[in-house]
Amino acid sequence: LLAKFPNVRFRSDRSDMVLNYKPPSGTILAGSYLLGTLLWSAETPSVDVCVIIPKECTERTDYKNHRYFDRRLLYLFVLFSYLSKSARWTNVELGREFLGGDRLKPLLTLQLSRSTLQAIGASEGDLKDCSRLKIRIIPSIENDALREVSKRASLPCTELADEMYWNSLASEMQIVAMLQLMNEVKTKAAGFSDALLLLKRWRERRNLSISPFMLTACLARLILDRVVPPMASVQHMFLACLQYLSTWRISSGKSSLRLAQTCDVLLMLSQAEQLEVSMDATAALKAIESPSTNSDLLGGAYACLFATSPTFNLAERFDVMVTVKTANSVNLNYLSHACSEIIGKALGKACDLASPRILSDFVGIGLLLNPEHQFGRVLTAEDSDMDRDSFRAFWGSRSGLRRFKDGRIVESVVWSRGGMEGIREACAVAIGSHVDGLDSESVGFIYYDLSAVLPQTNRASVTARRAAERLGNALRNMDGIPLDVAEVAFAGEILLGTSVLGGGPRETRCRPASNLILSFETSPEWPKNLEGIQASMAAFYVAISKSLRKGGFDAMSTKTHVEVEVDSFFFRARLRYDAIVAFLPEEAREAQIWITVRQPRLHNALRSVCGEDESAAFQETCRLAKHWLSSHWMGNHFCDELVELLVARFFFYPDSQPHGRTPGSASTAFAAFLSLLANFPWEVAPLVIVFDDDDTIHEKAEKAFRSLPSRSSAPPMIVSTAGDLLGKSFSPAFKRGPERVVLKRMVAVASAALRSFVNGFDSAGDERLNPKILFRESSKSKFDAQIRLREECVPSLSAGIDWKNRQRRVLRNGPLGSRVPSPNLLNVLVGANPTDELVRRLESLFGHIAVFFHNKNGGTQ
């Protein structure tokens, strides 16, 4: 039999073990199929038959290491020999499945044969359903005897069980106890089945590691302990279970001992798995308690939990996936838990969560990195939350006392590199040193090397913000201006650090400009007509440019603004006077409100989630998102602020993320961005983004959306904010948002990109994934016609991030692409781009019959 079933084996050192077989003393029937709680879309219909092994089949010494499970395996062999000879059963298999994924606990699986089903009068419909029905036989000794075995296994004496055996005994005891209680709960609580189906659907959508059995046992325990009244509603039971999962914590000490003494099946989870479930339950509760959520949970079908969108995938859930492969036949469940705990210790504060996953024939540990504690080349005991002796014992000879610049002498380890490569090295060394049978070669590391698709950052945003601060101080202290400056506001991707090209000086005469909005103190002296206001503003611009030139700035005035150069960065200053809006035509009015009011407000809100430079998670994700849209020739249909708002959603709303936290890396944030584009129901709902703690905006936006006379009266992509509930600022009419045909194209391309992104992350091995394939330019065959431009007249080509991938054939000394060693207002074109201007004019002439696409960030063609 052992030769026939390679997945099972004896584990103790006894070669003379004999089974005194007796028929089962009883059976327990359970399973989601019989309870009516089967989630057909995600579970295989099965019936669990717990076969009670009589006491006569066991010995008093079975508590010793692995002996109980060897005797259990012998009992399974006898049952297999009998059932495989009977014509009533088919597909009798041993060791194909394991109880709770524990390889110490193989199961016997079988199905009813067709002849047996016909003999008991099954109809054709029943035959079809029962052909899928699987029966799982779970052998176990009586619970009192199993409790005694588990208790003796925990005693401090020699030749006893190791921790894996001890934990397996305790968990089996809990499983048997809960199987006995399932039917009792079903009869007591009318809403049990429906509440459990909701919990299973939530688990499936969130892709959680907690098993359906654990959710069933958890809800059953709450009902039996009267935490939830048996007559409670379905919604009450569902929320009470989420509340319990969100507040449950593992206490210090060995969880197996508590598991053997209590009836809490959640103790079977590792600490990392428990933390993951707790974070997701907390996020779900916060979302449900939102004022905009329908009070009737079932009627409202809250989208975050029960929508038909795909589950959160590994690429969205984790920043890094550590893989562990072993040739030995070990308990993968135990191995995954052991490796996750070791990695958590090794990375310390740099890792928020190390969550184990069993993925086919290898173990994966998903890592959530802490964005506030970057993993550097030097790891100290303080970073690891360990005292000096524990740190030295953990790292062994690699650890040593080192003196730092501030005078501290600290126990520390030095790695060859920092960042992702440092994390890779630390994980490999830790697992190779502390897990028997594994070395550093057994450890793989999967992550996306996003630096391969973006230019190196140069901290240009930091320099730009300093230049803006200098300019702002100069404007507040200007001479010769009749009115005092009340406020200076800035807006621009260079200041945020979200420019694809890094934001620094570029080898082109066409330079982007950041907007600067000046607000003067109120005055009754302003003219009362449009011509007078515009003439007054022009006079102010002349006075402002003169004052700035006296202060040492390079400034030039026009009728509509003042252009200023500060440290090779360019700013376009405009005055804000709200009364002028009443005199402007509709299109000019909207442009005025956008430039002077909404754009600075969005800029200030986005600054709250920005890091110090372009390498922070938010900035890097924005740069990736803009580059991705441009590489597929859709960037000209999305203004910078729209893309930044879509990305900022994950930072303003951490509860929308799988773990209820802000993304720790650009990898997870970019995967979430692709998922949002591909899966959000743009046609039937507005995407609401709140950045000023006003929870009523959700309700207001939904009310405004429902009051629309028709869907076509609003933009195809509605992004609602406090000042613009229907997202009209991002309407295609103002060239800041996509048209309907572009939106459909974007959804299709995002879906394909997301599949490619996720498939790479789900692979096994040691791989630094290159995401360049996601940013490959769209094929020219996708378009009906092409307009080719002379390359020497396209300044963004020589500055494009894909320049190194093409032959240097562009005439670099042309009128627009020539190098500007010392840029100033006399030798550059501020805020001008010939390609963008051409596309705008084409759209104004032919926009009713064609849609125009181009890569505004350069590219190869």
C-alpha positions in Angstrom: 0.0 0.0 0.0 2.8 2.4 0.8 4.3 1.8 -2.7 0.9 2.5 -4.2 0.4 5.8 -2.4 3.7 7.8 -2.4 2.0 10.8 -0.7 1.7 9.0 2.6 4.4 7.4 4.8 5.1 6.2 8.3 7.0 8.7 10.4 7.9 7.1 13.8 10.9 4.9 14.5 8.8 1.8 15.2 9.0 -0.9 12.6 6.9 -3.4 14.6 3.7 -1.4 15.0 0.6 -3.6 14.9 -3.0 -2.5 14.6 -5.6 -4.5 16.6 -8.4 -3.6 14.2 -11.9 -3.1 15.6 -14.9 -1.6 13.7 -15.6 2.1 14.2 -17.3 2.9 17.5 -19.3 5.7 15.8 -19.5 8.2 12.9 -20.1 11.9 12.6 -21.7 13.2 9.5 -21.0 16.9 8.6 -19.9 19.1 5.7 -21.2 22.1 3.9 -23.2 20.0 1.5 -25.3 18.5 4.3 -25.5 21.8 6.2 -26.8 23.7 3.1 -23.8 26.1 3.2 -22.0 25.0 0.1 -20.7 27.9 -2.1 -21.1 26.1 -5.4 -18.9 28.6 -7.3 -15.9 28.0 -5.1 -16.3 24.7 -3.4 -16.6 21.0 -4.4 -19.6 19.4 -2.9 -18.5 16.9 -0.3 -19.7 15.1 2.8 -17.3 14.6 5.8 -17.6 11.3 7.6 -15.6 11.3 10.8 -14.9 7.7 11.7 -14.3 7.2 15.4 -11.4 4.7 16.1 -12.2 2.6 19.2 -9.9 2.8 22.2 -8.9 -0.9 21.7 -7.0 0.1 18.5 -4.7 2.4 20.4 -1.9 2.1 23.0 -0.9 4.2 25.9 2.4 5.3 24.3 0.7 6.7 21.2 1.4 10.2 22.5 5.0 9.9 21.6 6.3 11.4 18.4 4.2 10.6 15.3 2.9 7.3 16.8 -0.7 8.3 16.8 -0.7 9.3 13.2 1.1 6.1 12.1 -1.7 4.1 13.9 -4.3 6.4 12.2 -2.7 5.6 8.8 -2.9 1.9 9.5 -6.6 2.2 10.2 -7.0 4.1 6.9 -5.3 1.2 5.1 -7.8 -1.3 6.4 -10.7 0.9 5.4 -9.2 1.4 1.9 -8.7 -2.3 1.5 -12.4 -3.0 2.3 -14.0 -0.1 0.3 -11.9 -0.5 -2.8 -13.2 -4.1 -3.2 -16.9 -3.0 -3.0 -18.9 -2.3 -6.1 -20.9 0.4 -4.3 -18.0 2.9 -4.4 -15.8 4.4 -7.1 -12.7 6.6 -7.2 -11.5 5.3 -3.8 -8.3 7.2 -3.2 -5.9 7.6 -0.2 -3.6 10.6 0.3 -4.9 12.7 -2.5 -6.2 15.2 0.1 -5.1 16.1 3.6 -7.1 17.4 6.5 -6.3 21.1 6.8 -3.4 20.7 4.4 -1.5 18.8 7.1 0.5 15.9 5.6 0.3 14.0 8.9 -3.4 13.6 8.3 -4.2 12.0 4.9 -7.9 11.4 4.0 -9.7 8.6 2.3 -11.9 10.0 -0.5 -14.5 8.1 -2.6 -17.7 8.6 -4.5 -21.0 6.7 -4.9 -21.0 4.5 -8.0 -23.7 5.1 -10.6 -25.2 1.6 -10.0 -25.5 2.4 -6.3 -27.3 5.7 -7.0 -29.7 3.9 -9.3 -30.4 1.2 -6.8 -31.5 3.8 -4.2 -33.9 5.4 -6.7 -31.9 8.5 -7.7 -33.4 10.5 -10.6 -31.4 11.7 -13.6 -31.0 15.1 -12.0 -29.7 13.6 -8.8 -27.3 11.4 -10.8 -25.8 14.5 -12.4 -25.4 16.3 -9.0 -24.2 13.3 -7.1 -21.5 12.6 -9.8 -19.6 15.5 -8.3 -20.3 14.6 -4.7 -17.2 13.5 -2.9 -17.2 11.6 0.4 -14.2 12.3 2.7 -13.4 9.8 5.5 -11.7 11.3 8.5 -10.5 8.8 11.1 -10.0 10.0 14.7 -10.0 8.5 18.2 -12.7 9.6 20.6 -12.3 13.2 21.7 -11.6 12.4 25.3 -8.9 10.0 24.4 -7.5 12.5 21.8 -7.4 15.2 24.5 -5.5 12.9 26.8 -3.0 12.1 24.0 -2.5 15.9 23.3 -2.2 16.6 27.0 0.5 14.0 27.5 2.3 15.1 24.4 2.8 18.6 25.9 4.5 17.3 29.1 8.1 18.3 29.6 9.9 14.9 29.3 12.2 13.2 26.8 11.3 11.3 23.6 8.1 13.4 23.2 6.5 15.1 20.3 8.1 17.9 18.3 6.1 21.1 17.9 4.6 20.0 14.5 3.2 16.8 16.0 2.0 18.5 19.1 0.2 21.2 17.0 -1.3 18.6 14.7 -2.8 16.6 17.6 -4.3 19.8 19.1 -5.8 20.9 15.8 -7.4 17.5 15.1 -9.0 17.6 18.4 -10.6 20.9 17.6 -11.8 19.7 14.2 -13.5 16.6 15.6 -15.1 18.7 18.4 -16.5 21.2 15.9 -17.8 18.5 13.5 -19.9 17.2 16.4 -21.4 20.7 17.0 -22.2 21.6 13.4 -25.6 19.9 13.2 -26.6 21.2 16.6 -25.9 24.8 15.5 -27.8 24.3 12.3 -31.0 23.3 14.1 -30.7 26.1 16.7 -30.0 29.1 14.5 -32.2 29.7 11.5 -29.9 32.3 10.0 -26.7 30.3 10.3 -26.6 28.9 6.7 -27.2 32.3 5.0 -24.7 34.1 7.3 -22.1 31.5 6.6 -22.6 31.8 2.9 -22.0 35.5 3.2 -18.8 34.9 5.1 -17.6 32.4 2.5 -18.3 34.8 -0.3 -16.3 37.5 1.6 -13.4 35.0 2.1 -13.5 34.1 -1.6 -13.5 37.8 -2.8 -10.7 38.7 -0.4 -8.7 35.6 -1.3 -8.0 35.0 2.4 -6.0 32.0 3.8 -8.6 31.2 6.4 -10.4 28.0 5.4 -14.2 27.7 5.0 -14.2 25.2 7.8 -12.6 27.7 10.2 -15.2 30.3 9.3 -18.0 27.7 9.9 -16.4 26.8 13.3 -16.0 30.4 14.3 -19.6 31.3 13.6 -20.8 28.1 15.3 -18.7 28.8 18.4 -20.1 32.4 18.6 -23.7 31.0 18.5 -23.1 28.2 21.0 -21.4 30.6 23.4 -24.4 32.9 23.1 -22.2 35.8 21.8 -24.7 35.8 19.0 -28.3 34.9 19.9 -29.6 31.9 17.9 -32.6 34.0 16.7 -30.4 36.8 15.4 -30.7 38.0 11.9 -28.4 37.0 9.0 -26.9 40.5 9.0 -26.3 40.4 12.7 -24.5 37.1 12.6 -22.4 38.2 9.6 -21.3 41.5 11.3 -20.7 39.8 14.7 -18.3 37.3 13.1 -16.4 40.1 11.2 -16.2 42.0 14.5 -14.8 38.9 16.3 -12.2 38.3 13.5 -11.1 41.9 13.6 -10.4 42.0 17.3 -9.1 38.4 17.8 -5.4 38.3 18.8 -2.9 35.5 19.5 -1.5 35.8 23.0 2.1 35.2 23.9 3.2 31.6 24.4 2.7 28.4 22.4 -0.7 28.6 20.6 -0.9 24.8 20.5 -1.3 24.6 24.2 -4.1 27.1 24.2 -5.6 25.2 21.2 -5.6 22.0 23.2 -7.3 23.7 26.2 -9.9 25.8 24.4 -12.3 25.5 21.5 -10.9 28.4 19.4 -10.1 27.1 15.9 -8.5 30.4 15.0 -5.5 29.3 17.0 -4.8 26.9 14.1 -3.8 30.0 12.0 -0.3 31.3 12.1 0.2 34.8 13.5 0.8 36.2 10.0 -2.4 34.6 8.7 -4.4 35.8 11.8 -3.1 39.4 11.2 -4.1 39.3 7.6 -7.6 38.1 8.4 -7.9 40.7 11.2 -6.9 43.5 8.9 -9.3 42.5 6.2 -12.2 42.1 8.6 -11.4 45.6 10.1 -11.4 47.1 6.6 -14.7 45.4 5.7 -16.3 46.7 8.9 -15.1 50.3 8.2 -16.5 50.1 4.7 -19.9 48.7 5.9 -20.1 51.4 8.6 -19.6 54.1 5.9 -22.6 56.6 5.8 -23.1 55.9 2.1 -23.6 52.2 2.6 -27.1 50.8 2.2 -28.3 49.9 5.7 -29.8 46.7 4.4 -26.6 44.7 3.8 -28.2 41.9 1.8 -30.5 44.2 -0.2 -27.6 46.7 -0.8 -25.2 43.9 -1.8 -22.2 45.9 -0.7 -19.9 46.0 -3.7 -16.6 45.8 -1.8 -17.5 42.3 -0.5 -20.0 40.7 -2.9 -19.5 42.3 -6.3 -18.6 40.1 -9.3 -15.2 41.7 -9.7 -12.2 39.5 -9.5 -10.5 38.6 -6.2 -7.5 40.5 -4.9 -4.6 38.8 -6.6 -1.1 38.2 -5.2 0.3 41.1 -7.1 -2.2 43.5 -5.4 -1.8 41.9 -2.0 2.0 41.7 -1.6 5.0 43.8 -2.5 7.3 40.7 -2.7 6.8 36.9 -2.8 9.4 34.7 -1.2 9.3 31.1 -2.5 10.7 28.1 -0.7 11.1 24.8 -2.5 12.1 21.5 -0.9 12.7 18.0 -2.3 11.8 16.4 1.0 8.3 15.1 1.8 7.7 17.6 4.6 4.6 19.1 6.0 4.1 22.2 3.8 1.7 23.7 6.2 4.3 23.6 9.0 7.1 24.7 6.7 5.1 27.8 5.5 4.4 28.9 9.1 8.0 28.4 10.2 9.4 30.3 7.2 7.0 33.2 7.6 7.9 33.6 11.3 11.6 33.5 10.5 11.2 36.1 7.7 9.2 38.3 10.0 12.1 38.2 12.6 14.7 38.7 10.0 13.2 41.9 8.4 11.9 43.4 11.6 10.3 46.9 11.2 10.8 46.8 7.4 8.1 44.1 7.1 4.5 44.7 8.3 3.3 41.2 7.4 4.7 37.9 6.2 1.8 35.8 5.1 2.3 32.1 4.1 0.7 30.5 1.1 0.9 26.9 -0.1 1.1 27.2 -3.9 1.1 23.7 -5.6 4.4 22.1 -4.8 6.2 25.0 -3.1 5.6 27.5 -0.2 5.1 31.2 -0.9 5.4 33.9 1.7 3.9 37.2 0.7 5.6 40.2 2.2 4.0 43.6 3.0 6.7 46.1 3.3 6.6 49.1 5.7 7.0 52.3 3.6 8.2 54.2 6.6 11.1 51.8 7.4 13.2 51.2 4.3 15.5 48.1 4.4 19.0 49.4 4.2 22.4 47.8 4.0 22.8 47.8 7.7 20.3 46.0 9.9 20.5 46.7 13.6 19.0 45.0 16.7 16.8 48.1 17.1 15.4 47.6 13.5 14.6 44.0 14.3 12.8 44.6 17.6 15.1 42.2 19.3 17.5 42.6 22.2 21.2 42.3 21.6 21.6 38.7 22.7 18.6 37.5 20.7 19.8 39.4 17.6 23.3 37.8 17.9 21.8 34.4 18.4 19.6 34.8 15.4 22.2 36.0 12.9 25.2 34.1 14.4 28.6 35.0 13.0 27.2 37.6 10.7 26.3 39.8 13.6 28.8 42.1 15.3 29.2 45.3 17.3 29.6 48.4 15.1 30.1 52.1 15.8 27.8 54.5 14.0 28.3 58.2 13.2 26.2 59.4 16.1 28.5 57.5 18.6 26.2 54.5 19.2 27.7 51.0 19.4 25.0 48.6 18.2 24.8 45.0 17.3 24.2 44.9 13.6 24.5 43.0 10.3 25.8 44.4 7.0 24.4 43.3 3.7 26.0 43.6 0.3 23.1 45.9 -0.9 20.0 47.6 0.5 16.5 47.7 -0.8 15.0 44.6 -2.5 18.3 42.9 -3.0 19.0 43.3 0.7 15.7 41.8 1.6 16.4 38.9 -0.8 19.8 38.2 0.9 18.4 38.5 4.5 15.5 36.1 3.7 17.8 33.5 2.1 20.3 33.6 5.0 17.6 33.4 7.7 15.7 30.5 6.2 18.9 28.6 5.3 20.2 29.0 8.9 17.0 28.3 10.9 15.0 25.7 8.9 16.4 22.2 8.8 16.9 20.7 5.4 16.9 24.0 3.6 19.7 26.2 2.4 19.9 29.7 0.8 19.6 28.1 -2.6 16.1 26.8 -1.8 14.8 30.4 -1.4 13.4 32.3 -4.4 12.4 35.9 -4.6 9.7 37.3 -6.9 9.2 41.0 -7.4 8.8 43.5 -10.2 11.9 45.6 -11.0 10.0 48.8 -11.9 13.2 50.8 -12.2 13.6 49.1 -15.6 10.8 51.2 -17.1 11.4 54.6 -15.5 14.4 56.9 -15.7 16.5 57.3 -12.6 15.1 59.8 -10.2 17.1 63.0 -9.6 15.1 64.5 -6.7 14.1 67.2 -9.1 10.8 67.7 -7.2 12.7 68.6 -4.0 14.7 71.2 -5.9 11.6 72.5 -7.7 9.8 72.9 -4.3 12.7 74.9 -3.0 12.6 77.1 -6.1 8.8 77.5 -5.6 9.3 78.5 -2.0 11.9 81.2 -3.0 9.5 82.5 -5.6 6.6 82.5 -3.2 8.5 84.5 -0.6 9.5 87.0 -3.3 5.9 87.5 -4.5 4.7 88.1 -0.9 7.2 90.9 -0.5 6.9 92.6 -3.9 7.4 96.4 -4.2 5.3 98.7 -6.3 2.1 96.6 -6.2 -1.0 98.5 -4.9 -2.6 95.5 -3.3 -1.1 93.0 -0.8 -0.8 89.3 -1.7 -3.2 87.3 0.3 -2.3 83.8 -1.0 0.2 82.1 -3.3 -0.8 78.6 -4.5 1.1 76.3 -6.8 0.1 73.3 -9.0 2.1 71.1 -11.3 3.4 67.5 -11.6 7.1 68.6 -11.3 6.4 70.0 -7.8 4.6 66.8 -6.9 7.4 64.6 -8.3 5.0 62.7 -10.6 6.5 63.7 -13.9 7.3 60.7 -16.0 10.6 62.2 -17.1 11.7 62.9 -13.5 11.0 66.6 -13.6 14.5 67.8 -14.1 16.1 69.9 -16.9 15.8 68.2 -20.2 17.7 68.5 -23.5 14.9 70.3 -25.4 13.8 73.8 -25.9 10.2 73.0 -25.0 9.9 73.1 -21.2 6.9 72.4 -19.0 5.7 75.1 -16.6 4.1 74.8 -13.2 1.1 77.0 -12.5 1.3 79.7 -9.8 -1.9 81.4 -8.6 -1.8 84.8 -6.9 -4.7 86.0 -4.8 -4.8 89.7 -3.8 -6.6 91.2 -0.9 -10.2 92.3 -1.6 -10.6 95.7 -3.1 -13.7 97.7 -4.4 -11.5 99.4 -7.1 -11.7 96.6 -9.6 -13.5 97.5 -12.8 -17.0 96.2 -13.3 -16.7 94.9 -16.9 -14.6 92.2 -18.6 -12.4 94.5 -20.7 -11.5 96.6 -17.6 -10.7 93.6 -15.5 -8.5 92.1 -18.2 -6.7 95.5 -18.7 -6.1 95.7 -14.9 -4.7 92.2 -14.8 -2.3 92.9 -17.7 -1.1 96.0 -15.8 -0.6 93.9 -12.7 1.4 91.4 -14.7 3.8 94.1 -15.9 4.3 95.4 -12.4 4.9 91.9 -11.0 7.5 91.0 -13.7 9.3 94.3 -13.0 9.4 93.6 -9.2 10.6 90.1 -9.8 13.4 91.2 -12.1 14.5 93.7 -9.5 14.7 90.7 -7.1 17.1 88.8 -9.4 14.5 86.6 -11.1 14.2 86.1 -14.8 10.6 87.2 -15.5 8.5 88.1 -18.6 5.0 89.4 -18.7 2.2 88.8 -21.2 -1.5 89.9 -21.3 -2.6 86.7 -19.5 0.3 85.7 -17.2 3.9 86.1 -16.1 6.5 83.6 -16.9 9.3 83.2 -14.3 12.5 81.1 -14.4 14.0 79.9 -11.0 16.9 77.5 -11.0 16.1 76.1 -14.4 12.4 75.5 -13.4 9.7 77.5 -15.0 6.5 78.9 -13.5 3.5 80.6 -15.0 1.9 83.1 -12.6 -1.8 84.1 -12.9 -4.1 86.2 -10.8 -7.2 84.9 -9.2 -10.2 87.3 -9.3 -13.4 85.3 -8.9 -15.7 88.1 -10.2 -14.3 87.8 -13.7 -16.0 84.4 -14.1 -19.5 86.0 -14.4 -18.3 87.9 -17.6 -16.7 84.9 -19.4 -18.3 82.6 -21.9 -19.0 79.0 -20.7 -15.8 77.3 -22.0 -13.5 80.1 -20.9 -15.4 80.2 -17.5 -14.7 76.5 -16.9 -11.0 76.9 -17.8 -10.7 79.9 -15.5 -12.2 78.0 -12.6 -10.1 74.9 -13.3 -6.8 76.8 -13.4 -7.4 79.2 -10.5 -9.5 77.1 -8.1 -9.7 73.4 -8.7 -6.2 72.7 -9.9 -4.5 74.3 -6.8 -7.0 72.6 -4.5 -6.2 69.2 -6.0 -2.5 69.9 -5.8 -2.7 70.7 -2.1 -4.7 67.5 -1.5 -2.3 65.4 -3.4 0.6 66.9 -1.5 -0.7 65.2 1.7 0.0 61.7 0.3 3.3 62.6 -1.4 6.7 61.5 -0.2 9.9 63.5 -0.2 11.0 62.6 -3.7 10.1 60.7 -6.9 11.0 57.3 -5.4 8.2 57.4 -2.8 5.4 54.9 -3.5 2.8 57.5 -4.6 5.0 59.4 -6.9 6.5 56.3 -8.5 3.1 54.8 -9.1 1.9 58.0 -10.7 4.9 58.0 -13.0 4.2 54.4 -13.9 0.5 55.0 -14.5 1.2 58.0 -16.8 3.9 56.1 -18.7 1.6 53.1 -19.1 -1.2 55.3 -20.6 1.2 57.1 -22.9 2.9 53.9 -24.0 -0.5 52.7 -25.2 -1.0 56.1 -26.9 -3.8 57.2 -24.5 -2.0 59.6 -22.4 -3.2 62.7 -24.3 -6.8 61.8 -23.2 -6.0 61.9 -19.5 -4.8 65.0 -17.8 -2.1 64.7 -15.1 -4.5 65.5 -12.3 -7.0 62.8 -13.3 -4.2 60.1 -13.3 -2.9 61.4 -10.0 -6.4 61.2 -8.4 -6.9 57.6 -9.6 -3.7 56.6 -8.0 -4.3 58.7 -4.8 -7.5 56.7 -4.2 -5.4 53.9 -2.7 -3.6 56.3 -0.4 -6.7 58.3 0.6 -8.7 55.1 1.1 -6.4 52.4 2.6 -9.6 50.4 3.4 -10.1 49.8 -0.3 -6.9 47.8 -0.3 -6.7 44.1 0.5 -5.1 44.6 3.9 -6.7 47.9 4.8 -3.4 49.9 4.5 -1.8 52.2 2.1 0.4 50.5 -0.5 3.9 49.8 0.7 5.5 49.8 -2.8 4.8 51.0 -6.3 4.3 47.4 -7.4 1.2 46.8 -5.3 -0.2 50.3 -6.0 0.3 49.9 -9.8 -1.4 46.5 -9.7 -4.3 48.1 -7.8 -4.4 50.9 -10.4 -4.7 48.4 -13.3 -7.4 46.5 -11.4 -9.3 49.8 -10.8 -9.2 50.7 -14.5 -10.2 47.2 -15.6 -12.9 46.4 -13.0 -14.6 49.5 -11.8 -18.2 49.9 -13.3 -17.6 53.2 -15.0 -20.9 53.1 -16.9 -23.1 52.7 -13.8 -21.4 54.5 -10.9 -19.2 57.5 -10.1 -15.8 56.9 -8.5 -15.9 59.1 -5.4 -12.6 60.4 -4.0 -12.7 62.3 -0.7 -9.6 64.2 0.6 -11.1 66.5 3.2 -12.8 64.1 5.7 -16.3 64.9 4.4 -18.1 61.6 4.5 -21.3 63.1 3.0 -19.7 63.4 -0.4 -20.4 59.7 -1.2 -24.1 60.3 -0.6 -24.1 63.6 -2.5 -22.3 62.1 -5.5 -24.6 59.1 -5.7 -27.7 61.4 -5.5 -26.3 63.7 -8.2 -25.6 60.7 -10.4 -29.1 59.3 -10.0 -30.6 62.7 -10.8 -28.9 62.8 -14.3 -31.5 63.0 -17.1 -29.4 60.5 -19.1 -26.0 58.8 -18.7 -24.7 60.7 -21.8 -25.1 64.0 -20.0 -22.1 63.3 -17.8 -18.5 62.4 -18.7 -17.9 58.7 -19.5 -15.5 58.5 -16.6 -17.0 60.2 -13.6 -14.4 61.0 -10.9 -16.3 62.8 -8.1 -14.6 65.2 -5.7 -15.9 67.7 -3.2 -16.1 70.7 -5.6 -17.1 68.6 -8.6 -19.6 65.9 -7.8 -20.2 64.8 -11.4 -16.5 65.1 -12.5 -17.3 67.6 -15.2 -13.7 69.0 -14.9 -12.5 65.7 -16.5 -15.0 65.8 -19.4 -13.7 65.0 -22.9 -15.1 68.4 -23.9 -12.2 70.0 -21.9 -9.6 67.5 -23.1 -8.9 66.3 -19.5 -10.8 63.0 -19.6 -11.4 60.1 -22.0 -14.2 59.8 -24.5 -16.4 56.7 -24.4 -14.5 54.9 -27.1 -11.1 55.6 -25.4 -12.6 54.4 -22.0 -13.6 51.1 -23.5 -10.1 50.7 -25.1 -8.5 51.6 -21.7 -10.6 48.9 -19.9 -9.6 46.2 -22.4 -5.9 47.1 -22.4 -5.9 47.3 -18.5 -7.5 43.9 -18.3 -4.9 42.4 -20.5 -2.1 44.2 -18.6 -3.4 43.1 -15.2 -3.5 39.4 -16.3 0.1 39.6 -17.5 1.2 41.4 -14.3 -0.5 38.8 -12.1 0.6 35.8 -14.0 4.2 36.8 -13.6 3.8 37.3 -9.8 2.2 33.9 -9.4 5.1 32.1 -10.9 7.6 30.1 -8.8 11.3 30.4 -8.5 13.8 33.2 -8.1 12.9 35.9 -10.5 13.2 39.7 -10.8 10.3 40.2 -13.1 10.7 42.8 -15.9 7.5 44.6 -16.5 8.6 46.2 -19.8 6.2 44.1 -21.8 3.3 46.0 -20.1 4.7 49.2 -21.5 5.4 48.1 -25.0 3.9 50.6 -27.5 0.7 49.7 -29.2 1.0 48.2 -32.6 0.3 50.6 -35.5 -2.2 48.0 -36.9 -4.5 49.0 -34.1 -5.3 52.3 -35.8 -7.2 53.2 -39.0 -4.7 55.8 -40.1 -1.3 57.3 -39.1 0.2 60.8 -39.4 4.0 60.7 -39.4 5.9 63.7 -38.2 9.4 64.9 -38.9 11.4 63.6 -36.0 13.6 66.7 -35.6 10.4 68.7 -34.8 9.3 66.4 -32.0 11.2 67.6 -28.9 9.8 64.8 -26.7 11.5 62.1 -28.7 15.0 63.0 -27.6 13.8 63.4 -24.0 11.7 60.3 -24.1 12.4 57.5 -21.6 12.6 55.0 -24.4 15.3 56.9 -26.2 18.1 54.4 -25.3 16.1 51.7 -27.1 16.2 53.3 -30.5 19.0 54.3 -32.9 20.3 57.8 -32.5 18.9 59.1 -35.8 17.1 62.2 -34.5 18.7 65.5 -35.6 19.7 66.7 -32.1 20.7 70.2 -33.3 17.3 71.1 -34.8 15.4 74.2 -33.8 13.4 72.4 -31.1 15.6 69.4 -30.0 18.9 71.3 -29.6 20.6 71.2 -26.3 20.1 74.2 -24.0 23.1 74.4 -21.6 21.7 77.4 -19.6 18.0 77.6 -20.1 16.3 80.9 -19.7 13.2 82.7 -21.0 15.1 83.9 -24.1 16.1 80.4 -25.5 13.3 78.1 -24.5 9.6 77.7 -25.3 7.7 77.6 -21.9 4.7 75.4 -21.7 4.8 74.6 -25.5 4.8 71.2 -27.2 4.2 71.2 -31.0 2.9 67.7 -31.0 0.3 68.4 -28.4 -0.7 71.6 -30.2 -1.1 69.7 -33.5 -3.3 67.1 -31.9 -5.5 69.8 -30.3 -6.0 71.4 -33.6 -6.8 68.1 -35.3 -9.4 67.3 -32.6 -11.0 70.7 -33.0 -11.4 70.2 -36.8 -12.1 66.4 -37.0 -13.0 65.4 -33.5 -16.6 64.6 -34.5 -15.4 61.8 -36.9 -12.1 60.6 -35.4 -10.2 60.1 -32.2 -6.5 60.9 -32.1 -3.8 59.1 -30.1 -0.1 59.8 -29.5 2.6 59.0 -27.0 3.2 62.4 -25.3 6.2 61.1 -23.4 8.4 60.3 -26.3 8.6 56.6 -27.3 10.2 55.0 -30.3 8.0 56.4 -33.1 
